[in-house]
Amino acid sequence: MNTEELKNLQVPIKEKYRKEPEDAFIILKAQGKIGEGISCKVETGKAIVEAGLHPATGGDGMLSCSGDMLLEALVACAGVTLKAVSTAIGVCIDDGIIKAEGDLDFRGTLGVSKEAEVGFKAIRLSFNLECDATAEQLDTLAKLTKRYCVVYQTLTKGVQMETVFNTLLME
């Protein structure tokens, strides 16, 4: 896709959202079903991913770790955003690798230490690109990719969470 094709695709959508802002509010959904053993099957839209315990918490490594899935979502979102931004500003990216690494202390997850936090302590996102960008364009790519990547912004800003537990009566 080139710059003109991207603009042609997005201009009518942007105009619609300017005129009817309420149409821009979409609820994205994810769903999982408790699986065999200690696992949860998640529908990704393309396949079903079965998540389970990480080997550091007793898993056998055969199931996806939800922490890995979070990093994968970050990489996917950042990669798509980067490509859209580069296309929009006319920077050709011939090849690239996006990596995310996160630091976890599993003592928190396992309840071994109250001082150990549950969750990622730090996440590092890196882009290794083969492209024709000048230093100024690379700065613009970095700034706009971070600005418009949904997962990146959600992780860096945090988000209000609401949790509801419902029970079904079993007979």
Buried (B, 14 or more C-beta within 10 A) or exposed (E): EEEEEBEEEEEEEEEEEEEEEEEEEEEEEEEBEEBEEEBBBBEEEEEEBBBBBBEBEEBEEEBBBBBEBBBBBBBBBBBBBBBBBBBBEEBEBEEBEBEBEBEBBBBBBEEEEEEBEEEBEEBEBEBEBEBEBEEEBBEBBBEBBBEBBBBBBEBEEEEEEEEEEEEEEEE
